[in-house]
C-alpha cells in the first residue's frame, strides 16, 4: 500500500476532517506531485503535537513567518514516512527528542498559507495538506531555538493556548487534538 492509499484510510473524527480528506483525495487524483514543494498549489506537510508526560502542556515554537506560537512541523519534501518527518521536525525546531504516542496520525487538516517572503523570495498563497502526529517529550529537556524558522520555543499549558496562539483558525485544531487525548 502506498502512502496515499494509507492516508486515505484515515478515519475522520469530525466534519472538518471528512471534508479535508475529500480535498486530499481530489488533489491526489488531479495533481502530479503533492509530496514535494514542486507543486505550487498544494503539497504535503507534517506536524507534531508534542505533549509532556503529564499531558498538561504542548511544546510550541514562535514561528517567524506566522508571527504566532505554533506546533512544530514542516514539508514532507518527498519523504512518505510522515511520522519520521514529524519526529525530525521536533528535534530540528526544539532540540528535543520525542517519541510517538501512537503510530497513526491523530489529525489531518488542509491549511491555507498566505503569500509571504521566505529567504528573500516571495512564496505565493497555497495549501498545506497536513498530517499531524501526537508525540511525547520530556518537559525538563533543554530547549534549543531553530533561529532560521523560529524565535522562541516553550512549553505552553493547554488552557493558555488561546493567549499565545494568534492564528485563530488553528485553535479549533489544537483543541480537537487535546479532546482526543482525554
N, C-alpha and C positions, 0 to 999 in steps of 0.2 A: 504494500500500500504506500503510495507516495504522500508527501507532506500535505498536498491539497486535499486528497481523499480523507486523510486522517483528521484534518482541521474541520472538514465539512461534516464529520461525525459528532462534533461538539454538540452537547445538549444545552441549548439556551435556557437561561433561568428567568428571563423576562422578555417583554416585547422589544425593548431596545436591542437585546442580543439576537432575537429572531430576525429583526429587520436588518441588522448589521451583517449577520451570517448570510442572508439573502444577497446583500450587496457584495460580499466576498465571493459568493458563488458566481454572480454576474461578472465580476472582474476576472476571476479565474478563467471564465469561458471566453471573454472578449478581449482581454489584454495579453499580449505575448509574454511579458516578463514582469511579474509583480514581486518577485523575490529580491530584486535589486532596485536601486535608485535610478536605473536607466529608464524606468517607466516614470515619466514626469507627472502623470495624472494620479496614480495610486500605487502604493507599494507596501510591503510587509514591514512592520516594526514589532518589537517585543519589549514588554515592560516587566518589572518585578515589583511586587508589593511586598516590601521587606518588613517583617514584623519581629518584635522581640519575643523572647520565650514566654513571657507573661501575657502576650497578646494584648498589650495596652498601648503600644507606640508603633509608629511606622517610620522607617528611615527614609528621609527625603533630601533632595538637593535643591538649592536655589538656582533655577535654570536661567542662564543669561539671556537666551532668546525670548523666552516666555515671561521673564521678569516675575516669576512666581515659584513657590515651593512646589515640587512635583516628584513623582516616583522616578526611579531610575529606569533607563531603557535606551533603546537605540534601534537603528535599522538592521534588518536581517542581513543585508549585503551579500546575498547569495547563499547564506547558511540556512539549511532547512531544519537543523536541530535547535528549535526555538528555546527550549529550556537552557541549553548551553549558552545561547546568546544572552538570555536573561541573567544568568549567573555571572557571565563575563562582564556585563554592563555594571552590575552591582560592584564588583571588585574594581573596575576601572574608575567608576564615578565616586566611590566612597572609601576605597581601600579595605573594605570589609569582605571577608569570606562568608558566603551564605550557603545554606543548604535548602533543597526543595522541601516544602511541607507535603506536597503531592506532586506526582509526575505529570499530571494533566493540567491544562490551563484552568484558572479559576474564573477568568473573564475574557470576553472578546469585545472589541469596540472599534467603530470606524470614527476616526478623529480628523477634524479639519485642521489643517496647518495653514495659517495665514502667510501671505508673502512676507519675506524677511531677507535680511542680508546676513550671509554666513561666510566667513573667511573672505570678506571683501566682494563677494558676488551675490547678486540678487537671486533668490530662490522663489519661484512662482508658487502661488497657493496650490495645495494638493491634498490628497487624502492619505492618512496612515491607516492601514488595516492592521490593527494592533491585537496581539495575543499577550495576555497577562498571566504571570505565574505567581503563586503565593510561596514566598521563601522566608526563611528564618535566619537571623543573625544575632550575635552576642552584642547586647547594647552597652557593654563595657569595653568593646574593642576600640582601638584607636581609629579615628576617622581622618580621612585624607580627602581634600578637595581636588577635583579634576578641573584645574583653572581654565582649561581650553573651553569647557562647556558650562561650568557652574562656578558660583562664587561662595557657596557655603554648603554644608551638609550637617544634618541634625536629626535626632530622634524627636518626633512630634507626637504628642498624645492624640489618640483618636478623636477625643471630644474637643480638640483645639484646631482641627484641620481647617475649619471654615475661617479661622482667624489668619492662618498662614497662606492658604491656597487662594490666589487671586484669580485663578481660572475657574469661574463659577460652573462651567459646563463639566468640569472634572469631579466636582464634589459628589454628584449622584453615583458616579462610577466608583469612587473610593468608598462611599457609604454602602454600596451594593456588596463590595468585596468584604467589608467589615461584617455586614449582616450575615454573609455566608459562612463566616468563621464561627459564628455562635451556635 
